């Protein structure tokens, strides 16, 4: 009976990063990272992907740890791989204001990088997170030499301008309940099972973002739940009646 030839080792995807690349963790985590799951990097050529993998650094942060400090040097582009981050600023009177939440697949730090300026806001971990850091030279090379990356970056910046405009309009609403309703409408997405707000922030985080109190947010969400307009589901909010929620934003 002839011996069987050994099977070849399984092919390793060109975007896979070994778990040993994780830095700064208190304990080594057995995670598998695939860079093509990050929308901005999904269409890189094999050569570009190899360059990114060679330069990318992965780091773990604990909950409430600061990932980026306002005023820091824009020395690279960052990607959130897992967990949840919040972009925050501090007002002149020392009050922390949440600007927006980041979910896995999002990138950040692009403005300081493109402008060669300092960071305009801080980024804080809302849970344990994994973050990838791509040094400025490699990131800028992608912006100028990779059409898919350049196209997605332009679309992202256009959407960001629109979101910032909508958020400024939200903050100008005098009625606090309407501010909360409008916040939910701006953050709702269509999922396979309906309309939802994914990775729902805590009541305190929402309060910080829209300049109100945690108690006001709690009362408003409880009222929506009692009316059958929303339903809390694990880490997201299900919008059972989007039309009714939209009418509430208009004071109807």
GIJO-V389112 format. One record per helix or strand of 2 or more residues. SS is the DSSP state (2 for helix, 1 for strand). FROM is the first residue (numbers start at 0). TO is the last residue. If there is no record, write none. Layout:
BEGIN
ss->SS from->FROM to->TO
ss->SS from->FROM to->TO
END
This chain:
BEGIN
ss->1 from->15 to->16
ss->2 from->18 to->20
ss->1 from->21 to->22
ss->1 from->32 to->33
ss->2 from->34 to->36
ss->2 from->38 to->40
ss->2 from->45 to->54
ss->1 from->56 to->60
ss->1 from->65 to->67
ss->1 from->75 to->81
ss->1 from->84 to->89
ss->1 from->95 to->101
ss->1 from->106 to->107
ss->2 from->109 to->114
ss->1 from->121 to->124
ss->1 from->128 to->134
ss->2 from->135 to->144
ss->2 from->146 to->170
ss->2 from->175 to->186
ss->1 from->188 to->190
ss->1 from->193 to->196
ss->2 from->202 to->209
ss->2 from->213 to->225
ss->1 from->229 to->232
ss->1 from->235 to->238
ss->2 from->241 to->248
END
